[in-house]
Amino acid sequence: MSYGLLLLRVVVGGTMFGHGAQKLFGWFGGHGPKGTGGFFEQLGFRAPVLMAIAAGLSEASGLLFAAGFLTPLAALATAVVMFNAIWTVHWSKGFWNSNGGLEFPLVLATVAIAVAAIGPGRFSIDRLIGWDDNISGVWWGVGVLATALVISFLTVTVGRRRHVLQEVHAA
């Protein structure tokens, strides 16, 4: 189980970090904060460059997730940004990723929440420093899920201009 958790954390955390690096630094074919901010502006977000930086930092926490350090916090950051992506970009396109649907961000959010629930495993910094005792582990997962849904809901409603929300509801 420990090797499986390590593999899962490294692949998902590395993937998340890569997406964050695209937004923050323009690496891996990304557009950096200003270019990503333009995309967030099209989605109707207030302070779009700031939102791009916040999303990039949330995704860059994939390094923490990969290392198994502050695992519930890293899982929360991943879940929030993936739920935001689902609600603002992917929901209207159905389930399958081939159509731009929510399949891929849903899988990443689910993995993050599941790892929060079961803990980072033996090969993690949290274990090394004694932070992974996870006495009631399932509650970490439930807490991450509930908190991520609330933060994401507030982000995509309060964080967006009113006319964009009205257009979404009219469609």
C-alpha positions in Angstrom: 0.0 0.0 0.0 2.8 2.4 0.8 4.4 2.1 -2.6 1.0 2.6 -4.3 0.3 5.8 -2.3 3.8 7.1 -3.1 3.2 6.5 -6.8 -0.2 8.1 -6.7 1.0 11.2 -4.8 4.0 11.7 -7.0 2.0 11.4 -10.3 -0.9 13.5 -9.2 1.2 16.0 -7.3 3.6 16.3 -10.2 0.7 16.8 -12.6 -0.7 19.5 -10.4 2.6 21.2 -10.0 3.0 21.3 -13.8 -0.3 23.0 -14.2 0.6 25.5 -11.5 4.0 26.2 -13.2 2.2 26.9 -16.4 0.1 29.6 -14.7 2.8 31.1 -12.4 5.9 30.9 -14.7 4.7 30.2 -18.2 6.6 26.9 -18.1 5.5 23.8 -20.0 3.8 25.8 -22.7 1.8 27.9 -20.2 0.9 31.5 -20.5 2.1 32.8 -17.1 0.0 35.0 -14.8 -1.1 37.6 -17.4 -2.0 35.2 -20.1 -3.9 33.0 -17.7 -5.4 36.1 -16.2 -6.9 36.8 -19.6 -8.5 33.4 -19.6 -9.9 34.0 -16.1 -11.2 37.4 -17.3 -13.2 35.6 -20.0 -14.7 33.4 -17.3 -15.8 36.5 -15.6 -13.6 36.5 -12.5 -12.9 39.7 -10.6 -9.2 40.4 -10.4 -8.3 37.8 -13.0 -4.5 38.0 -12.7 -4.8 37.6 -8.9 -7.1 34.6 -9.5 -4.6 33.1 -12.0 -1.8 33.5 -9.3 -4.1 31.9 -6.7 -4.9 29.0 -9.0 -1.3 28.6 -9.9 -0.2 28.5 -6.2 -3.0 26.0 -5.4 -1.8 23.8 -8.2 1.9 24.2 -7.3 1.0 22.8 -3.9 1.2 19.5 -5.9 4.9 19.5 -4.7 3.6 19.3 -1.1 1.2 16.5 -2.1 3.9 14.6 -4.0 6.2 14.8 -0.9 3.4 13.9 1.5 4.0 17.1 3.4 1.0 19.0 4.9 -1.0 16.4 2.9 -4.6 17.5 3.9 -3.8 21.2 3.1 -2.2 20.2 -0.3 -5.3 18.0 -1.0 -7.6 20.9 -0.1 -5.8 23.2 -2.5 -6.0 20.6 -5.3 -9.7 19.9 -4.7 -10.6 23.6 -4.6 -8.9 24.4 -7.9 -10.3 21.3 -9.6 -13.9 22.0 -8.4 -13.5 25.6 -9.7 -12.4 24.2 -13.0 -15.3 21.8 -13.1 -17.9 24.5 -12.4 -16.5 27.2 -14.6 -15.1 25.3 -17.6 -15.9 21.7 -17.8 -19.5 21.1 -16.5 -21.2 22.3 -19.6 -19.1 20.0 -21.8 -20.3 16.8 -20.2 -18.3 14.0 -18.5 -15.7 12.9 -21.0 -12.4 14.6 -21.3 -12.3 14.1 -25.1 -15.1 16.7 -25.2 -13.5 19.0 -22.7 -15.7 17.5 -19.9 -15.1 17.1 -16.2 -13.6 13.6 -16.2 -9.9 14.7 -15.7 -10.4 17.4 -13.0 -12.9 15.1 -11.2 -10.3 12.3 -11.0 -7.6 14.7 -9.6 -10.0 16.1 -7.0 -11.1 12.6 -6.0 -7.5 11.3 -5.6 -6.7 14.3 -3.5 -9.7 13.8 -1.2 -9.1 10.0 -1.0 -5.4 10.6 0.0 -6.5 13.1 2.6 -8.8 10.4 4.0 -6.3 7.6 4.1 -3.2 9.6 4.8 0.0 10.0 2.8 1.5 6.6 3.7 4.8 5.4 5.0 7.0 7.3 2.4 6.0 10.8 3.3 7.4 13.8 5.1 4.2 13.8 7.3 5.1 10.3 8.5 8.8 11.2 9.0 7.9 14.1 11.3 5.0 12.2 13.0 2.1 14.2 11.5 0.3 11.3 9.9 -1.2 9.6 12.9 -4.6 10.1 11.2 -6.6 8.9 14.2 -9.9 9.5 12.4 -8.6 9.6 8.8 -12.0 9.5 7.1 -12.8 12.9 8.7 -9.8 14.5 7.0 -11.3 13.4 3.7 -14.8 14.6 4.7 -13.4 17.8 5.9 -11.3 18.4 2.7 -14.4 17.6 0.6 -16.8 19.9 2.5 -14.3 22.7 2.8 -13.3 22.5 -0.9 -16.9 22.6 -2.0 -17.7 25.7 0.1 -14.5 27.6 -0.9 -15.1 26.7 -4.6 -18.7 27.7 -4.4 -17.8 31.1 -2.9 -15.0 31.5 -5.5 -17.2 30.9 -8.5 -20.1 33.0 -7.2 -18.7 35.9 -5.2 -15.5 35.9 -7.2 -17.2 36.5 -10.5 -19.0 39.4 -12.0 -22.8 39.3 -11.7 -23.5 39.5 -15.5 -21.4 36.4 -16.1 -23.4 34.4 -13.6 -26.7 35.6 -15.1 -25.5 34.4 -18.6 -24.5 31.0 -17.2 -28.0 30.6 -15.6 -29.7 31.8 -18.8 -27.9 29.2 -20.9 
